[in-house]
C-alpha cells in the first residue's frame, strides 16, 4: 500500500510540475522525507496529509 501512495505522490507532484523540494517546503517536511515517501521507504501518515491537503490546491 505504501508504494501505491508514494507512486501517487510522485505522479501528482510531476503533474503539477513541482520539485520534491517545493512540495517538502509546502508540507513543512524535508525533501528527503518526500523522496522516501515516493520510493516507499518511509510511511506517509494520513494525519500529516489531512493537515496539509491544501498544499496541492495552491498549485492549480
C-alpha positions as CSV (number, residue, x, y, z in Angstrom):
1,X,0.0,0.0,0.0
2,X,2.8,2.4,0.9
3,X,4.4,2.2,-2.5
4,X,1.0,2.9,-4.2
5,X,0.7,6.1,-2.1
6,X,4.3,7.0,-3.0
7,X,3.6,6.5,-6.7
8,X,0.5,8.8,-6.4
9,X,2.5,11.5,-4.6
10,X,5.2,11.3,-7.3
11,X,2.6,11.3,-10.2
12,X,0.7,14.3,-8.7
13,X,3.8,16.2,-8.0
14,X,5.0,15.8,-11.6
15,X,1.6,16.7,-13.0
16,X,1.8,19.9,-11.0
17,X,5.4,20.4,-12.3
18,X,6.9,20.9,-8.9
19,X,10.1,19.6,-7.3
20,X,10.4,17.5,-4.2
21,X,12.0,20.4,-2.5
22,X,9.0,22.7,-3.3
23,X,6.5,20.1,-2.1
24,X,8.5,19.5,1.0
25,X,8.6,23.2,1.8
26,X,4.8,23.5,1.4
27,X,4.3,20.5,3.6
28,X,6.8,21.6,6.2
29,X,8.9,18.4,5.9
30,X,12.3,17.7,4.4
31,X,12.9,16.9,0.7
32,X,14.4,13.6,1.9
33,X,11.0,12.8,3.5
34,X,9.2,13.4,0.2
35,X,11.8,11.3,-1.6
36,X,11.4,8.4,0.9
37,X,7.6,8.6,0.6
38,X,7.8,8.4,-3.2
39,X,10.2,5.4,-3.0
40,X,8.1,3.6,-0.4
41,X,10.9,3.7,2.2
42,X,9.0,5.7,4.8
43,X,5.3,5.7,5.7
44,X,3.2,8.6,4.6
45,X,1.0,9.4,7.5
46,X,-2.6,10.4,6.6
47,X,-2.8,12.7,9.6
48,X,0.0,14.7,8.1
49,X,-1.7,14.7,4.7
50,X,-5.0,15.9,6.1
51,X,-3.4,18.8,7.8
52,X,-1.6,19.8,4.6
53,X,-4.1,18.8,2.0
54,X,-4.3,22.4,0.8
55,X,-0.6,22.2,-0.4
56,X,-1.8,20.7,-3.6
57,X,-4.6,23.1,-4.3
58,X,-2.3,26.1,-4.3
59,X,-0.7,24.7,-7.5
60,X,-3.9,24.7,-9.6
